[in-house]
Amino acid sequence: MAYHLLIVEDDELVQSLLAAYMKGEGYKVSCAGSGKEMLATLNTEKIDLILLDLGLPDEDGLTLTRQIRARSSIPIIVITARRGREDRLAALELGADDYLTKPFDPEELVLRVHNILGRAKDGGGDGGGARLEANVIESGGWKIDGGARSVTSPGGQDIILTAAEFNLLAALAKAPNRVLSRDYLLDAVSRNDDAPSDRLIDVLISRVRKKIEDEPKKPKFIITVAGSGYKFSEPN
């Protein structure tokens, strides 16, 4: 069954061109020209990924990103004419999985969509030192189910993560006690050559720590290795 994309874009020409191109690549496509239409579609349709413009007539796309993340982990690719670093970082910090500025190559967009959906489906990566069975990682008492896209803490709590957060934690947990560079983690999350990679990974690390650590400023699981990257600390 084809993945279902939701294009949220108020420019009718851009919307129709994007829809035609993505349909030509085999995707099912729905469109919305405002935040209100987007939310209505999300309430009635099963959407696999959202292509979200920031400059909508009724609501700022950054606000919509936050609203989506409050209710769902659906992957979001922001597509916008805004080129400012602040907007890019704000979108990523609020939970967007990728950020693409206009004008862009539609083939590049297709690759990004394909990569994000592929990672959302199976998590990717190698087995490392963790136990991996039926796409389930068990490391340090944590259970990360790649098929269900679920994370369970050592205490049995379900942890809700976005697609990018899940992929980051899965990449770390698959290689316990091994230092992974920011570039490696960026590849595991979402390739975006335009984004400042160090900052992107640091933002995601901060978000994941807030969800899995008792004291995010004194982490026990995701450890910073100065000058090298991060590692998932698994008890011996």
Secondary structure, 3 states (H helix, E strand, C coil): CCCEEEEECCCHHHHHHHHHHHHHCCCEEEEECCHHHHHHHHHHCCCCEEEECCECCCCEHHHHHHHHHHHCCCCEEEEECCCCHHHHHHHHHHCCCEEEECCCCHHHHHHHHHHHHHHHHHCCCCCCCCEEECCEEEECCEEEECCCCEEECCCCCEECCCHHHHHHHHHHHCCCCCCECHHHHHHHHCCCCCCCHHHHHHHHHHHHHHHHCCCCCCCCCEEEECCCEEEECCCC
